[in-house]
Amino acid sequence: MFIKSTNYIAGHTKLSQCPKDQRPEFAFLGRSNVGKSSLINMLCERNKLAKVSQTPGKTRLINYFLINENWYLIDLPGIGYAKVSKSQRADWEKMINSYLTQRKTLQVVFYLIDSRLKPQKNDLEFINWMGANHVPFVLVFTKADKPKPRELSQNIKTFKKTMLETWEDLPEIFITSANKKQGREEILNYIHSLLQEIVPEEN
């Protein structure tokens, strides 16, 4: 897929504020500081499209980016740690959960995992929650240029093995590096394949 245009539309705090135009949506989500903004910028080839920060919790809205005038890339707040109050984190969780379970135009969630780490409890819990709530998702391992190749391979292998303790099948998996643009073509081709399967609704 070739990205011809990328436009920031708006950031919302409520599902009711989201666009009503029925364009398909592809959401990006993961723990705070997993490299989500860097990945989005790499996919769209725009250095400052999504705000990159070393401080967890930078994204605080359901951010809509219109791609090629026909689909939305959704940047969701990071889950887990952030230097905000418990009530603020609770509001974020409610907003994210509502979006994931109620947004009918959502096609798939790209759930990001830091490839440098062993399987994290909160990642596994959220993945299981998505499964229990029938939220379609794929896994994206980020920062693949950081660990040594053997460590990267072992971490991903361990994650798969841990998932298979509770899952019969594994979802689609992508390995990415924002610095090296690794995984860009694979993710965009995957989105393109899903777009090809969508039959436009009649007005």
Disulfide bonds with the S-S distance in Angstrom:
none
